[in-house]
Amino acid sequence: MSDTIEKVKCLIIGSGPAGYTAAIYAARANMFPVLYQGVQPGGQLTTTNEVENFPGYPDGVTGPEMMVQLQEQAKRFSTDVRDGWVTKVDFSSRPHKVWVNETKEIHAETVIISTGATAKYLGLPSEIHYLNMGGGVSACAVCDGFFYRNQEVVIVGAGDSACEEAHYLSKLCKKVTMLVRSDQFRASKIMVERVQKTENITIMMNTDTLEVIGDGNVVTAVKVIDKTTTEVHEIPATGFFVAIGHKPNTDVFKDYILLDETGYIINQPGTSRTNVEGVFVAGDAADQVYRQAITAAGTGCMAALDAERYLASIE
């Protein structure tokens, strides 16, 4: 451990729309925020080629470009943006103790957690290839469905979120094939009935994905196997959506912060406050419903304002 302990007024853990927005507001409130970008600087949005639903970008913007602009805006107000990720915390007393890269110890009067969540994928090499290429693999229908208007797509999943995303895609796409990997849905009855009654959604039960097929740049089909009959065939598609859940990046906080059964941070309703005084949460680390850049940015604003008011109350 380092012999030097750094003391900060506001520590922001994680970047992305939530972290950078929190930094902008905190910096403007003279809280002198220090922001650690985490393992994936810029967050999930850095894997998105086109962002067309964030206000203020009439011609759209790439995810990485937006994150660079948000970072520069945060720096403009003197946010101290740093590389590195938090490996340990101790929120048992004030000030809150945080260790970065297992070596640097920081004592923070306030902490804003904006570590986000990571989408789960099947792990197929072909799936990861086209995900990295930006060529037709996505884990967010609301973000990317617009690019597949009047096209045929495939979506994998069996829960409420998968049903919601399939129904959303059905309004944009010519045909949606929904692959359910077992013999039953995990979704609520009303959500299952909704997709079953949608004419352009075809549901295939007990079906696994074998390969995402394409020309090297973009997706053209999906190879699947019927686990009951062992029949293998290809489904023509230009988009492959994965809706099998997200994993919130909150493991490092679990000994101190109240989490739900899936690991999302539980905040006090209508606020960004957690169960620990002086620790706040923003973005997808606490949001398993909306998971949009604009909602993450909004909660980043809330967290900074809540932190500012907290500091005023103890001072």
Secondary structure, DSSP 4 states (H G I P E B T S, - for coil): --SPEEEEEEEEE--HHHHHHHHHHHHHTT---EEE--SSTTGGGGG-S-B-SSTT-TT-B-HHHHHHHHHHHHHHTT-EEE---EEEEE-SSSSEEEEETTTEEEEEEEEEE---EEE-----HHHHHHHHHTSSEES-HHHHGGGGTTSEEEEE--SHHHHHHHHHHHTTSSEEEEE-SSSS--S-HHHHHHHHT-TTEEEESSEEEEEEEESSSSEEEEEEEETTT--EEEEE-SEEEE-S-EEES-GGGTTTS-B-TTS-B-PPTTS-B-SSTTEEE-GGGS-SS---HHHHHHHHHHHHHHHHHHHHHH-
